[in-house]
Amino acid sequence: MDIIEITESNYRDYLSLDIAAFSFAYEGAMGEMGAIYIISRDGKIYHANYCQGDDPIDTNHIYDIISVFKDISWRMFDCLSNNPNWRTIDLFAGNNLVMVSEIYDDFIKKVHEADFDIPSKLFQYWPGFVLGLLRKEGDKLTMRDIWKLRKTQRG
C-alpha cells in the first residue's frame, strides 16, 4: 500500500478525490503537526501537510482538494460540520476527523466495540476502522503503520 503525497506542486492532480474521511492536525498537534490524511472511497490514502515539509500545501489549496473544508467550523480544540453529509470526531490533542455521514454510525459502533482505555487511542486506529467500513484492504492499519510506510517510501 502506498501513501500518495499531495504537495503544493502537485495538488491540482487531486482536485476530484472521492473522499470518505480525512484527519486534520492543528499546528502543535500530537503526531505530525499540520498533517492532513485523506482516505478516498476506493481505499487510497493521501497525505498533505500545510506547515512543514519540503513542499507544504498552501492552506488556500486545501479547499480545492477537500471542498467540504469550507463547511467546517474550526474551533480551538475541535471542529463542527455545517454540512449534514459530513460528521466530525475529536481525535484529541489537536487532531480532528471528518467523515461522510453514511459511515459515521458504523464507525462509532467500532469505536465502542474497541473500548479504548484512553480516548486518544482512536487517533491511532481510525484509518483501519474507515478502511474496514469501506470494505477495503488494510482494516487493521494504524497511524503508526502509515508513518512507517511514508518513511519507507521517502527512503
C-alpha positions as CSV (number, residue, x, y, z in Angstrom):
1,M,0.0,0.0,0.0
2,D,1.4,3.4,-1.0
3,I,0.6,6.7,0.7
4,I,0.1,9.3,-2.0
5,E,1.8,12.6,-1.3
6,I,-0.1,15.8,-2.1
7,T,2.1,18.9,-2.2
8,E,1.8,22.5,-3.3
9,S,3.5,21.4,-6.6
10,N,1.0,18.6,-7.5
11,Y,-2.2,19.4,-5.7
12,R,-4.0,20.1,-9.0
13,D,-3.7,16.4,-9.8
14,Y,-6.0,15.7,-6.8
15,L,-8.9,18.1,-7.2
16,S,-11.6,15.4,-7.8
17,L,-10.9,12.9,-5.0
18,D,-14.0,11.0,-3.8
19,I,-13.2,11.4,-0.1
20,A,-14.7,9.2,2.6
21,A,-12.8,10.6,5.6
22,F,-9.9,12.9,6.4
23,S,-8.0,13.9,9.5
24,F,-6.6,17.4,10.1
25,A,-3.9,18.2,12.7
26,Y,-3.5,21.7,14.0
27,E,-0.1,23.3,14.4
28,G,1.3,21.8,17.6
29,A,-1.0,18.8,17.5
30,M,0.0,15.3,18.8
31,G,1.7,13.4,16.0
32,E,2.6,15.3,12.8
33,M,1.5,18.9,13.2
34,G,-0.1,20.3,10.1
35,A,-0.9,16.8,8.7
36,I,-3.9,16.0,6.6
37,Y,-4.6,12.3,5.9
38,I,-7.3,11.5,3.4
39,I,-8.9,8.1,2.7
40,S,-10.9,8.0,-0.5
41,R,-13.8,5.7,-1.1
42,D,-11.6,3.5,-3.2
43,G,-9.4,2.9,-0.2
44,K,-6.4,5.0,-1.3
45,I,-4.6,7.0,1.4
46,Y,-3.3,10.5,0.7
47,H,-1.1,12.8,2.8
48,A,-0.5,16.6,2.8
49,N,1.0,19.0,5.2
50,Y,0.3,22.7,5.4
51,C,3.0,23.8,7.7
52,Q,6.1,21.6,7.3
53,G,8.0,19.5,4.8
54,D,9.8,20.3,1.5
55,D,6.7,21.4,-0.4
56,P,3.9,22.2,2.1
57,I,0.5,22.8,0.6
58,D,-0.8,26.3,0.8
59,T,-3.8,26.5,3.2
60,N,-6.0,28.0,0.5
61,H,-5.4,25.0,-1.7
62,I,-6.7,22.6,0.9
63,Y,-10.2,23.9,0.0
64,D,-9.5,22.9,-3.6
65,I,-8.8,19.3,-2.6
66,I,-11.3,19.0,0.2
67,S,-14.3,21.0,-0.8
68,V,-16.2,20.3,2.4
69,F,-13.4,22.1,4.3
70,K,-15.4,25.3,3.8
71,D,-18.3,23.8,5.7
72,I,-16.3,23.1,8.8
73,S,-16.2,25.4,11.8
74,W,-12.7,25.1,13.2
75,R,-12.5,25.9,16.9
76,M,-9.7,25.9,19.4
77,F,-9.6,22.2,20.1
78,D,-12.2,20.6,17.8
79,C,-14.5,21.3,14.9
80,L,-18.1,21.1,13.8
81,S,-19.6,20.3,10.4
82,N,-22.1,22.7,9.0
83,N,-22.9,20.2,6.2
84,P,-25.3,17.4,7.0
85,N,-23.4,15.0,4.8
86,W,-20.3,15.2,6.9
87,R,-19.7,14.4,10.6
88,T,-16.7,15.3,12.9
89,I,-14.9,13.4,15.6
90,D,-12.4,14.8,18.0
91,L,-9.2,12.7,17.9
92,F,-7.8,14.6,20.8
93,A,-4.6,16.7,21.2
94,G,-5.3,18.9,18.2
95,N,-6.4,16.2,15.8
96,N,-9.8,16.0,14.2
97,L,-11.5,13.5,11.9
98,V,-14.2,14.4,9.4
99,M,-16.1,11.7,7.6
100,V,-19.1,11.2,5.3
101,S,-22.3,10.7,7.4
102,E,-23.1,7.4,5.7
103,I,-20.4,5.6,7.6
104,Y,-20.5,7.6,10.8
105,D,-22.9,5.4,12.9
106,D,-21.0,2.2,12.0
107,F,-17.7,4.0,12.8
108,I,-19.0,5.0,16.2
109,K,-20.0,1.3,16.8
110,K,-16.5,0.2,16.0
111,V,-15.1,2.8,18.5
112,H,-17.5,1.5,21.2
113,E,-16.5,-2.2,20.4
114,A,-12.8,-1.3,20.7
115,D,-13.4,0.0,24.2
116,F,-10.2,2.0,24.3
117,D,-8.8,2.6,27.8
118,I,-7.8,6.1,26.8
119,P,-9.9,8.0,24.2
120,S,-6.8,9.3,22.4
121,K,-6.1,5.8,21.1
122,L,-8.7,6.4,18.5
123,F,-6.1,8.7,16.8
124,Q,-4.0,5.5,16.1
125,Y,-6.9,3.3,14.9
126,W,-9.2,5.5,12.8
127,P,-7.6,4.6,9.4
128,G,-8.2,0.9,9.8
129,F,-11.8,1.5,11.0
130,V,-12.6,3.6,8.0
131,L,-10.9,1.2,5.5
132,G,-12.9,-1.7,7.1
133,L,-16.2,0.1,6.7
134,L,-15.3,0.8,3.1
135,R,-14.6,-2.9,2.8
136,K,-11.0,-2.2,1.7
137,E,-7.8,-3.9,2.5
138,G,-6.0,-2.5,5.4
139,D,-8.7,-2.7,8.1
140,K,-6.0,-3.1,10.8
141,L,-3.9,-0.2,9.6
142,T,-2.9,2.3,12.2
143,M,-1.4,5.8,12.0
144,R,1.9,4.2,13.2
145,D,1.8,1.9,10.1
146,I,1.1,4.8,7.8
147,W,4.0,6.8,9.3
148,K,6.3,3.8,8.7
149,L,5.0,3.4,5.1
150,R,5.7,7.1,4.4
151,K,9.2,6.8,5.9
152,T,9.9,3.7,3.7
153,Q,8.6,5.5,0.6
154,R,10.8,8.5,1.2
155,G,13.9,6.3,1.6
